[in-house]
Amino acid sequence: MCGRFALDLSMDALILEFLASSTRFPEWVPRWNIAPTSTIPIVVTTSDGERIIGPAHWSLIPSWSPQLTLTYPTFNARSETAAEKPTFRDALKSTRCLIPVSGYY
């Protein structure tokens, strides 16, 4: 991804845009300088097929990590090597979400 991004849509607009049935992040407000480790809205499909919008921490905590913070940043992965790196490999195969973005820089 990148170092910062903007999301200028309200939660109501996100629900309409992504045809979500509900939100678990009603306190979201549009922001124009979202940094790594911020709490951001993501779109996911639940196991019963419901599309929802919920909060997520902008970073990756690998399933094998015993703690929420690592000694190196995990908010950015190279697409060329993500499938090979132990940090990203398993998540890339099975853990997906959509991150709404209006712009990035």
Summary of the structure (lengths in Angstrom):
residues: 105
radius of gyration: 14.4
end to end distance: 9.3
largest distance: 38.6
contacts: 246
relative contact order: 0.26
helix: 15%
strand: 25%
